[in-house]
Amino acid sequence: MGIRMRAFIVEDSGLVTAYLVELLKGMGCVEIVGAATNPAHAIAGIAATSPEVVILDLRLKGGSGIEVLRSIKKDPRAPAVIVLSNYTSTEYMETCRELGAEYFFDKALEFDRVAEALLELCGGD
């Protein structure tokens, strides 16, 4: 199974980013094309790399993942977005879904579901 999907990670925790990198390295269909810790770098990086999927935290240095989601989903060729956050209130979930996020996972309880979602997006292998 070859690379079929390019991923961009938006996360301000180095530990979580490292864990995501390890998780994605083990998936043959995903290539990491970039990472960012704040909204401005995330939006610019996503525009520059055109990933098929973005793994997005809501709490970022200097802003919110909501800004990133709102910005990138304006593009008709917007990537799929997997929100992975500790901020899991119904209000956040509804806002993210309204803005176009395909997945919303609780970072503390559903981290392993990121791999399931990526496999689904890769085509189920």
Summary of the structure (lengths in Angstrom):
residues: 125
radius of gyration: 13.0
end to end distance: 8.0
largest distance: 38.3
contacts: 404
relative contact order: 0.19
helix: 40%
strand: 25%
